[in-house]
């Protein structure tokens, strides 16, 4: 995954999760997964070639329900950009205490993450079940995922990566709120566009013409934007702007974005002059804001992806309006993670400030929604109450246009 951004104004896309940059050793499972020995699960698989998985949509992102023996349900964020499943340290501790997870012998493995390599421990679970998908002795990465709760998501037990779907076709229907599996290599619908998968296993990438240039894009539901591109891969119509920050488990990375000087089309849907992020590690990504407009099929065995547009388009992107800061949600309100704008030195905000009131409304429980509400109005400034250390102060923030 990459990457989750701290919301700052543009459709409040949230953090791009950092999990799809995990690069670890492979694991394996049987065809439709070994079935859990419960009659309901077995009959569900036998009854149909398409098997639905227990999933819900939260802020446009799929959360899967999983079980490790009697431990569950576990809440796993589905991230097609993650090549490895990651479990939160607290969930692993509970499983270990119940004798359902054992550390993998040897030193922590090096995991590539946003251009750095960090050590992470591997654990072998007794089993993991996601609906009819049953995996025996899967290996997972253990990591502290508490930082991701600052994105507005509910508390997560882990991130479901593409290693859970090595041998089936994964089907994502965002409009129907449905995640399902089909047999790998089975016939595809006649409607839609099929593209070949490129790149490494468990990293489903397709090549798309963006502004007339071929760009390899990772299909990444963990990235909440529309498109991210490598440096110098596409033309931009103007200068890039610093618009947000990415949240990794252990650090923040500032992000640049710009308006592409051209379009891209997938199936019958054209994205006109989209705003694209410049990915910090040089990877191209097609994110949630684009993928949610399709029924997406990803088949790692047949090495193809299939798209059926759910809307007619074209898709246009408005400019980025911002209150001039990127933030994370904390119990007191909104913590300022980065000061944005053409001249951050002129802002009354400082990193670490906590905004407790926004436009006269408390920011404790609905701060993210309140920011979106303010940016959706025609006002050009707003008053905030903030905490700086032990001092409380009131400031007026000017709403800025970071990108036209």
NORZI-V558802 format. One record per residue. RES is the residue in three letters. SS is DSSP state (H for helix, E for strand, L for the rest). Layout:
BEGIN
RES_SS ; RES_SS
END
This chain:
BEGIN
UNK_L ; UNK_L ; UNK_L ; UNK_E ; UNK_E ; UNK_L ; UNK_L ; UNK_L ; UNK_L ; UNK_L ; UNK_L ; UNK_L ; UNK_L ; UNK_L ; UNK_L ; UNK_L ; UNK_L ; UNK_H ; UNK_H ; UNK_H ; UNK_H ; UNK_L ; UNK_L ; UNK_L ; UNK_L ; UNK_L ; UNK_L ; UNK_L ; UNK_L ; UNK_L ; UNK_L ; UNK_L ; UNK_L ; UNK_L ; UNK_L ; UNK_L ; UNK_L ; UNK_L ; UNK_H ; UNK_H ; UNK_H ; UNK_H ; UNK_H ; UNK_H ; UNK_H ; UNK_H ; UNK_H ; UNK_L ; UNK_L ; UNK_L ; UNK_E ; UNK_E ; UNK_E ; UNK_L ; UNK_E ; UNK_E ; UNK_E ; UNK_E ; UNK_L ; UNK_L ; UNK_E ; UNK_E ; UNK_E ; UNK_E ; UNK_E ; UNK_E ; UNK_E ; UNK_E ; UNK_L ; UNK_L ; UNK_E ; UNK_E ; UNK_E ; UNK_E ; UNK_E ; UNK_E ; UNK_E ; UNK_E ; UNK_L ; UNK_L ; UNK_L ; UNK_L ; UNK_L ; UNK_L ; UNK_L ; UNK_E ; UNK_E ; UNK_E ; UNK_H ; UNK_H ; UNK_H ; UNK_H ; UNK_H ; UNK_H ; UNK_H ; UNK_H ; UNK_H ; UNK_L ; UNK_L ; UNK_L ; UNK_E ; UNK_E ; UNK_E ; UNK_L ; UNK_L ; UNK_L ; UNK_L ; UNK_L ; UNK_E ; UNK_E ; UNK_E ; UNK_E ; UNK_E ; UNK_L ; UNK_L ; UNK_E ; UNK_E ; UNK_E ; UNK_E ; UNK_E ; UNK_E ; UNK_E ; UNK_E ; UNK_E ; UNK_E ; UNK_L ; UNK_E ; UNK_E ; UNK_E ; UNK_E ; UNK_L ; UNK_L ; UNK_E ; UNK_E ; UNK_E ; UNK_E ; UNK_L ; UNK_L ; UNK_E ; UNK_E ; UNK_E ; UNK_E ; UNK_E ; UNK_L ; UNK_L ; UNK_H ; UNK_H ; UNK_H ; UNK_H ; UNK_H ; UNK_H ; UNK_L ; UNK_L ; UNK_L ; UNK_L ; UNK_L ; UNK_L ; UNK_E ; UNK_E ; UNK_E ; UNK_L ; UNK_H ; UNK_H ; UNK_H ; UNK_H ; UNK_L ; UNK_L ; UNK_E ; UNK_E ; UNK_E ; UNK_E ; UNK_E ; UNK_E ; UNK_L ; UNK_L ; UNK_L ; UNK_L ; UNK_E ; UNK_E ; UNK_E ; UNK_E ; UNK_E ; UNK_E ; UNK_L ; UNK_L ; UNK_L ; UNK_L ; UNK_L ; UNK_L ; UNK_L ; UNK_L ; UNK_L ; UNK_E ; UNK_E ; UNK_E ; UNK_E ; UNK_L ; UNK_E ; UNK_L ; UNK_L ; UNK_L ; UNK_L ; UNK_L ; UNK_L ; UNK_E ; UNK_E ; UNK_E ; UNK_E ; UNK_E ; UNK_E ; UNK_L ; UNK_L ; UNK_E ; UNK_E ; UNK_E ; UNK_E ; UNK_E ; UNK_E ; UNK_E ; UNK_L ; UNK_L ; UNK_L ; UNK_L ; UNK_L ; UNK_L ; UNK_L ; UNK_E ; UNK_E ; UNK_E ; UNK_L ; UNK_L ; UNK_L ; UNK_L ; UNK_L ; UNK_L ; UNK_E ; UNK_L ; UNK_L ; UNK_L ; UNK_L ; UNK_E ; UNK_E ; UNK_E ; UNK_E ; UNK_E ; UNK_E ; UNK_E ; UNK_L ; UNK_L ; UNK_L ; UNK_L ; UNK_E ; UNK_E ; UNK_E ; UNK_E ; UNK_E ; UNK_E ; UNK_E ; UNK_E ; UNK_E ; UNK_L ; UNK_L ; UNK_L ; UNK_E ; UNK_E ; UNK_E ; UNK_L ; UNK_L ; UNK_E ; UNK_E ; UNK_E ; UNK_E ; UNK_L ; UNK_L ; UNK_E ; UNK_E ; UNK_E ; UNK_E ; UNK_L ; UNK_L ; UNK_L ; UNK_L ; UNK_L ; UNK_L ; UNK_E ; UNK_E ; UNK_L ; UNK_H ; UNK_H ; UNK_H ; UNK_H ; UNK_L ; UNK_L ; UNK_E ; UNK_E ; UNK_E ; UNK_E ; UNK_E ; UNK_E ; UNK_L ; UNK_L ; UNK_L ; UNK_L ; UNK_E ; UNK_E ; UNK_E ; UNK_E ; UNK_E ; UNK_E ; UNK_L ; UNK_L ; UNK_L ; UNK_L ; UNK_L ; UNK_E ; UNK_E ; UNK_L ; UNK_L ; UNK_L ; UNK_E ; UNK_E ; UNK_E ; UNK_L ; UNK_L ; UNK_E ; UNK_E ; UNK_E ; UNK_E ; UNK_E ; UNK_E ; UNK_L ; UNK_L ; UNK_E ; UNK_E ; UNK_E ; UNK_E ; UNK_E ; UNK_E ; UNK_E ; UNK_L ; UNK_L ; UNK_L ; UNK_L ; UNK_H ; UNK_H ; UNK_H ; UNK_L ; UNK_L ; UNK_L ; UNK_L ; UNK_L ; UNK_L ; UNK_L ; UNK_E ; UNK_E ; UNK_E ; UNK_E ; UNK_E ; UNK_L ; UNK_L ; UNK_E ; UNK_E ; UNK_L ; UNK_L ; UNK_L ; UNK_L ; UNK_H ; UNK_H ; UNK_H ; UNK_H ; UNK_H ; UNK_H ; UNK_H ; UNK_H ; UNK_H ; UNK_L ; UNK_L ; UNK_L ; UNK_L ; UNK_L ; UNK_E ; UNK_E ; UNK_E ; UNK_E ; UNK_E ; UNK_E ; UNK_E ; UNK_E ; UNK_L ; UNK_L ; UNK_E ; UNK_E ; UNK_E ; UNK_E ; UNK_E ; UNK_E ; UNK_E ; UNK_E ; UNK_L ; UNK_E ; UNK_E ; UNK_E ; UNK_E ; UNK_L
END
